[in-house]
Amino acid sequence: MAASVQLNLRSFKAPFNLKPIAKQFSRPGRIRCAATTPTKRYSITLLPGDGIGPEVISVAKNVLKLAGSLEGFLSFPFPVFPLFRIEFSFQEMPMGGAALDLTGVPLPEETLSAAQRADAVLLGAIGGYKWDKNEKHLKPETGLLQLREGLKVFANLRPATVLPQLVDSSTLKKDVAEGVDLMVVRELTGGIYFGKPRGFGTNEKGEDIGFNTEVYSTHEIDRIARVAFEIARKRRGQLCSVDKANVLEASMLWRKRVTAIASEYPDVELSHMYVDNAAMQLVRYPKQFDTIVTNNIFGDILSDEASMITGSIGMLPSASLGESGPGLFEPIHGSAPDIAGQDKANPLATILSAAMLLKYGLGEANAANRIENAVLDTLNRGFRTGDIYSTGNKLVGCKEMGEEVLKSVDSPVPTAI
């Protein structure tokens, strides 16, 4: 019998995928009975971080609150009655460069403790030119690695879907980009980012050297492989494992173990591809991919490449999950210090990360779907931030985009696609 995947998913359904909005019947109103309605309460730790992080987190927080407040309503031909309510308690904590400026470290103990106690963690973005020259242990990015390690999250899910409204924003030809819908499953806590030995030294010629170690154990490979097979099984049944097994011993073991795990999933078609070829194929014919599983560094690179197929890195969310404890949800874009504070950021990736938080972290699929549909509806109504703008649409800033999503979240009859 196939071993089960022990991810901490409150409700593990098909991987994140934006579906067309179904037409709904108009609802005459909502009745709230606060004194008698059962309430689901969740604690969310917010980590705004640096650059545009605080801007997009602020928008996503408002969307989460509204979507939660509208959950639990049962529709009848007459008034709508609440079965339950969702309430969030938010705790905002410093991380990254902001934490360095406040406390001298990129991940204060208080921040990690707050994250570990929460039901889920929503991160904005970290980093910036200001801290680029810091020593490694004082870089904002070190705080992110420490957070992932502290939360014991190992599976990073990064969807890349080309929405019909944004197909013209892709840098690829329309016939290449149209219909792309793939998921990158990235191993998050092993490999060269964490392997030891690592450091600096001197070679036999007296030259300075820097070195890192790409290392994976059977346990690390097996658990991420099972996650990927489970996700592929719920998508289109195809899994491509990406490695460099023609050169790297760690990749040779990776391929051996993924092949072995495949016997537990006879309904999933497994293929293997070298990472250099995968990078080319993502540009040449991305529709060939359903689910990709790969190691930490390859996944970091390939998921960013896949994001540009969709038209903008500002559209893509991610979820990082472990065997227990809270998940970490974040947009895959960076802190974009060049546009920070100018109301130019695209908040949709963070809003969609909040939807993944609801779906994968809390098991609140209906609320997640409400947010996903609202994003589609907002795009369908023609609103665009600068990174996805095209002629004929309305150019808006971060705040206005958030306001329009809120209108769609609260709309009893979203515009159908």
Disulfide bonds with the S-S distance in Angstrom:
none
